[in-house]
Amino acid sequence: MLSAVLLSSCGGSSSALKNKKLKTETIKAILKNYEKSNPDFQTMRGRLKCVYTDGDDQQSVSISYRFKKDEVLWMSAKLAGLIQLAKMKITPENIQFYERIDQSYFDGNFQLVSSFLGLELNYNQIQNLLLGQAVRPVEIESSDLESFEGYFQISTNYEGDFAQKILVDAKTFKLKQQLLNKDEKQIMITYENYQIIDGMSFPEDIIIIAGDGMEKISLTLNYRSISLNDDLRFPFTIPNNFEPLKFD
Protein backbone atom coordinates (compact mmCIF):
# COMPACT_ATOMS: atom_id res chain seq x y z
CA MET A 1 0.00 0.00 0.00
CA LEU A 2 1.11 3.55 -0.57
CA SER A 3 2.58 5.45 2.34
CA ALA A 4 -0.09 8.16 2.09
CA VAL A 5 -2.94 9.45 4.19
CA LEU A 6 -6.08 7.44 3.44
CA LEU A 7 -9.31 9.22 2.60
CA SER A 8 -10.96 7.91 5.74
CA SER A 9 -8.43 9.70 7.94
CA CYS A 10 -9.04 13.19 6.55
CA GLY A 11 -9.79 14.57 9.99
CA GLY A 12 -12.84 15.15 12.14
CA SER A 13 -15.33 12.59 13.40
CA SER A 14 -17.06 10.33 10.89
CA SER A 15 -20.46 8.73 10.61
CA ALA A 16 -21.79 6.08 8.27
CA LEU A 17 -25.41 5.81 7.15
CA LYS A 18 -26.83 2.38 7.99
CA ASN A 19 -30.31 2.82 6.50
CA LYS A 20 -30.00 1.59 2.91
CA LYS A 21 -32.80 3.74 1.46
CA LEU A 22 -31.59 6.89 3.20
CA LYS A 23 -28.02 6.16 2.11
CA THR A 24 -29.08 5.71 -1.53
CA GLU A 25 -31.07 8.95 -1.59
CA THR A 26 -28.26 10.87 0.11
CA ILE A 27 -25.67 9.62 -2.38
CA LYS A 28 -28.00 10.58 -5.25
CA ALA A 29 -28.35 14.10 -3.85
CA ILE A 30 -24.58 14.49 -3.38
CA LEU A 31 -23.89 13.28 -6.92
CA LYS A 32 -26.55 15.60 -8.38
CA ASN A 33 -24.83 18.61 -6.84
CA TYR A 34 -21.38 17.27 -7.75
CA GLU A 35 -22.41 16.90 -11.41
CA LYS A 36 -23.77 20.46 -11.46
CA SER A 37 -20.34 21.70 -10.36
CA ASN A 38 -18.50 20.02 -13.26
CA PRO A 39 -17.29 22.42 -15.99
CA ASP A 40 -19.06 22.44 -19.36
CA PHE A 41 -16.88 23.43 -22.32
CA GLN A 42 -15.96 22.36 -25.85
CA THR A 43 -12.21 23.00 -26.00
CA MET A 44 -9.54 23.94 -23.47
CA ARG A 45 -5.91 24.91 -23.84
CA GLY A 46 -3.10 26.38 -21.77
CA ARG A 47 0.08 25.56 -19.91
CA LEU A 48 0.87 23.53 -16.85
CA LYS A 49 3.96 22.73 -14.82
CA CYS A 50 4.64 19.08 -14.04
CA VAL A 51 7.05 17.84 -11.35
CA TYR A 52 7.82 14.11 -11.53
CA THR A 53 9.41 12.18 -8.64
CA ASP A 54 10.15 8.48 -8.42
CA GLY A 55 12.24 8.35 -5.23
CA ASP A 56 15.58 8.42 -7.08
CA ASP A 57 15.02 11.26 -9.50
CA GLN A 58 13.01 14.45 -9.83
CA GLN A 59 12.24 16.33 -13.03
CA SER A 60 10.30 19.49 -13.74
CA VAL A 61 8.90 20.24 -17.18
CA SER A 62 6.56 22.77 -18.77
CA ILE A 63 3.64 21.32 -20.72
CA SER A 64 1.43 22.93 -23.32
CA TYR A 65 -1.91 21.13 -23.46
CA ARG A 66 -4.98 21.15 -25.68
CA PHE A 67 -8.32 19.43 -25.03
CA LYS A 68 -11.28 18.78 -27.26
CA LYS A 69 -13.66 17.41 -24.69
CA ASP A 70 -14.44 13.68 -25.07
CA GLU A 71 -12.38 13.52 -28.29
CA VAL A 72 -8.68 14.34 -27.98
CA LEU A 73 -6.01 15.37 -25.47
CA TRP A 74 -2.72 16.77 -26.83
CA MET A 75 0.38 17.60 -24.79
CA SER A 76 3.86 18.91 -25.62
CA ALA A 77 6.52 18.85 -22.88
CA LYS A 78 9.51 21.20 -22.88
CA LEU A 79 12.54 21.61 -20.65
CA ALA A 80 12.92 25.19 -19.39
CA GLY A 81 10.09 26.07 -21.75
CA LEU A 82 12.45 25.86 -24.75
CA ILE A 83 13.71 22.34 -25.52
CA GLN A 84 11.01 19.90 -26.63
CA LEU A 85 11.25 16.62 -24.75
CA ALA A 86 8.12 14.74 -25.71
CA LYS A 87 4.72 14.98 -27.34
CA MET A 88 1.55 12.97 -26.74
CA LYS A 89 -1.85 12.65 -28.37
CA ILE A 90 -4.62 10.64 -26.70
CA THR A 91 -7.99 9.76 -28.22
CA PRO A 92 -10.62 7.27 -27.05
CA GLU A 93 -9.11 4.77 -29.49
CA ASN A 94 -5.37 4.97 -28.78
CA ILE A 95 -2.30 6.78 -27.45
CA GLN A 96 0.52 8.21 -29.56
CA PHE A 97 3.67 9.36 -27.80
CA TYR A 98 7.30 10.07 -28.62
CA GLU A 99 10.34 11.11 -26.60
CA ARG A 100 13.24 12.94 -28.24
CA ILE A 101 16.02 12.11 -25.76
CA ASP A 102 15.66 8.34 -26.17
CA GLN A 103 14.31 8.72 -29.73
CA SER A 104 11.51 6.31 -28.89
CA TYR A 105 7.78 6.25 -29.59
CA PHE A 106 4.57 4.45 -28.72
CA ASP A 107 1.50 4.07 -30.92
CA GLY A 108 -1.13 1.75 -29.50
CA ASN A 109 -3.61 1.07 -26.71
CA PHE A 110 -3.65 2.31 -23.12
CA GLN A 111 -0.86 -0.05 -22.08
CA LEU A 112 1.38 3.03 -21.85
CA VAL A 113 -0.75 4.44 -19.01
CA SER A 114 -0.81 1.09 -17.24
CA SER A 115 2.98 0.87 -17.45
CA PHE A 116 3.39 4.38 -16.03
CA LEU A 117 0.69 4.56 -13.35
CA GLY A 118 0.21 0.86 -12.59
CA LEU A 119 -3.51 0.89 -13.44
CA GLU A 120 -4.87 1.04 -16.97
CA LEU A 121 -7.18 4.01 -17.51
CA ASN A 122 -9.16 4.76 -20.65
CA TYR A 123 -9.54 8.16 -22.32
CA ASN A 124 -12.60 9.29 -20.38
CA GLN A 125 -11.02 8.27 -17.08
CA ILE A 126 -7.84 10.25 -17.83
CA GLN A 127 -9.96 13.25 -18.84
CA ASN A 128 -11.97 12.99 -15.62
CA LEU A 129 -8.81 12.80 -13.52
CA LEU A 130 -7.43 16.00 -15.05
CA LEU A 131 -10.73 17.88 -14.70
CA GLY A 132 -11.36 17.03 -11.05
CA GLN A 133 -14.09 14.48 -11.71
CA ALA A 134 -14.51 10.92 -10.45
CA VAL A 135 -12.45 8.58 -12.61
CA ARG A 136 -15.29 6.05 -12.72
CA PRO A 137 -19.03 6.77 -12.48
CA VAL A 138 -20.32 6.00 -9.01
CA GLU A 139 -22.49 2.85 -8.94
CA ILE A 140 -24.87 3.84 -6.17
CA GLU A 141 -26.06 0.35 -5.27
CA SER A 142 -22.45 -0.78 -4.80
CA SER A 143 -21.43 2.25 -2.74
CA ASP A 144 -21.11 3.18 0.91
CA LEU A 145 -21.28 6.68 2.35
CA GLU A 146 -19.48 8.25 5.28
CA SER A 147 -19.62 11.86 6.37
CA PHE A 148 -16.81 13.83 7.97
CA GLU A 149 -16.59 17.40 9.15
CA GLY A 150 -17.03 19.28 5.87
CA TYR A 151 -16.72 16.25 3.57
CA PHE A 152 -18.58 13.24 2.18
CA GLN A 153 -16.74 10.03 1.31
CA ILE A 154 -18.32 7.68 -1.24
CA SER A 155 -16.68 4.25 -1.55
CA THR A 156 -17.57 2.03 -4.52
CA ASN A 157 -16.57 -1.57 -5.27
CA TYR A 158 -16.67 -2.60 -8.93
CA GLU A 159 -16.38 -5.92 -10.72
CA GLY A 160 -12.82 -7.12 -11.22
CA ASP A 161 -11.68 -6.19 -7.69
CA PHE A 162 -11.48 -2.49 -8.58
CA ALA A 163 -12.35 -0.01 -5.81
CA GLN A 164 -12.77 3.77 -5.81
CA LYS A 165 -13.18 6.28 -3.00
CA ILE A 166 -14.03 9.91 -3.64
CA LEU A 167 -13.95 12.72 -1.11
CA VAL A 168 -16.47 15.49 -1.88
CA ASP A 169 -16.42 18.94 -0.31
CA ALA A 170 -19.77 19.44 1.47
CA LYS A 171 -19.95 23.15 0.51
CA THR A 172 -18.69 23.24 -3.08
CA PHE A 173 -19.34 19.59 -4.05
CA LYS A 174 -15.95 19.56 -5.78
CA LEU A 175 -13.66 16.56 -5.41
CA LYS A 176 -10.88 17.01 -2.86
CA GLN A 177 -9.39 13.56 -3.32
CA GLN A 178 -9.95 10.21 -4.97
CA LEU A 179 -8.35 6.83 -4.41
CA LEU A 180 -8.26 4.03 -6.99
CA ASN A 181 -7.29 0.54 -5.89
CA LYS A 182 -6.87 -2.78 -7.70
CA ASP A 183 -4.98 -5.63 -6.04
CA GLU A 184 -1.83 -4.00 -4.65
CA LYS A 185 -1.87 -1.16 -7.18
CA GLN A 186 -3.10 2.20 -6.01
CA ILE A 187 -3.49 5.74 -7.36
CA MET A 188 -4.29 8.66 -5.07
CA ILE A 189 -5.27 12.00 -6.64
CA THR A 190 -5.51 15.10 -4.46
CA TYR A 191 -6.97 18.39 -5.68
CA GLU A 192 -5.25 21.08 -3.64
CA ASN A 193 -6.96 24.13 -5.16
CA TYR A 194 -9.56 25.09 -7.73
CA GLN A 195 -9.81 28.19 -9.93
CA ILE A 196 -12.76 29.89 -11.60
CA ILE A 197 -12.52 30.38 -15.39
CA ASP A 198 -15.48 31.88 -17.27
CA GLY A 199 -17.72 31.08 -14.31
CA MET A 200 -16.64 27.41 -14.16
CA SER A 201 -14.47 25.63 -11.63
CA PHE A 202 -11.27 23.84 -12.72
CA PRO A 203 -8.46 22.21 -10.72
CA GLU A 204 -5.44 24.43 -10.19
CA ASP A 205 -3.08 22.04 -8.35
CA ILE A 206 -3.23 18.24 -8.59
CA ILE A 207 -1.02 15.73 -6.77
CA ILE A 208 -0.97 12.16 -8.12
CA ILE A 209 0.72 9.34 -6.19
CA ALA A 210 0.78 5.90 -7.83
CA GLY A 211 2.44 2.59 -7.05
CA ASP A 212 2.39 -0.42 -4.76
CA GLY A 213 4.22 -1.71 -1.70
CA MET A 214 7.55 -1.83 -3.56
CA GLU A 215 7.80 1.49 -5.39
CA LYS A 216 5.83 4.60 -6.21
CA ILE A 217 5.91 7.73 -8.31
CA SER A 218 4.38 11.16 -7.77
CA LEU A 219 3.25 13.84 -10.20
CA THR A 220 2.44 17.40 -9.19
CA LEU A 221 0.49 19.32 -11.83
CA ASN A 222 -0.03 23.07 -11.65
CA TYR A 223 -2.31 24.65 -14.25
CA ARG A 224 -0.61 27.93 -15.17
CA SER A 225 -3.26 29.08 -17.67
CA ILE A 226 -6.62 27.97 -19.04
CA SER A 227 -8.38 29.29 -22.14
CA LEU A 228 -11.75 27.90 -23.22
CA ASN A 229 -13.58 27.28 -26.49
CA ASP A 230 -10.88 28.38 -28.94
CA ASP A 231 -10.46 26.77 -32.36
CA LEU A 232 -7.67 24.25 -31.87
CA ARG A 233 -5.42 22.01 -33.96
CA PHE A 234 -3.72 18.85 -32.69
CA PRO A 235 -0.63 18.27 -34.88
CA PHE A 236 1.22 15.03 -34.29
CA THR A 237 3.80 13.18 -36.39
CA ILE A 238 6.23 10.57 -35.09
CA PRO A 239 9.76 11.53 -36.26
CA ASN A 240 11.57 9.22 -38.66
CA ASN A 241 14.08 6.69 -37.25
CA PHE A 242 12.55 6.66 -33.75
CA GLU A 243 12.36 3.19 -32.16
CA PRO A 244 9.16 1.71 -30.69
CA LEU A 245 8.92 1.46 -26.90
CA LYS A 246 8.94 -2.10 -25.57
CA PHE A 247 7.10 -3.30 -22.46
CA ASP A 248 7.89 -6.34 -20.34
Buried (B, 14 or more C-beta within 10 A) or exposed (E): EBEBEEBEEBEEEBEEBEEEEEBBEBBEEBBEEBEEBBBEBBBBBBBBBBBBBEEEEEEEBBBBBBBBBEBBBBBBBBBEEEEEBBBBBBBEEBBBBBBBEEEBBBBEEBEBBBEEBBBBBBBBBBBBBBBBBBBBEBEBEEBBBBBBEEBBBBBBBEEEEBBBBBBBBEEEBBBBBBBBBBEEBBBBBBBBEBEEBEEBBBBBBBBBBBBEEEEBBBBBBBBEEBBBEEEBEEEBEBEEEBEEBEEE
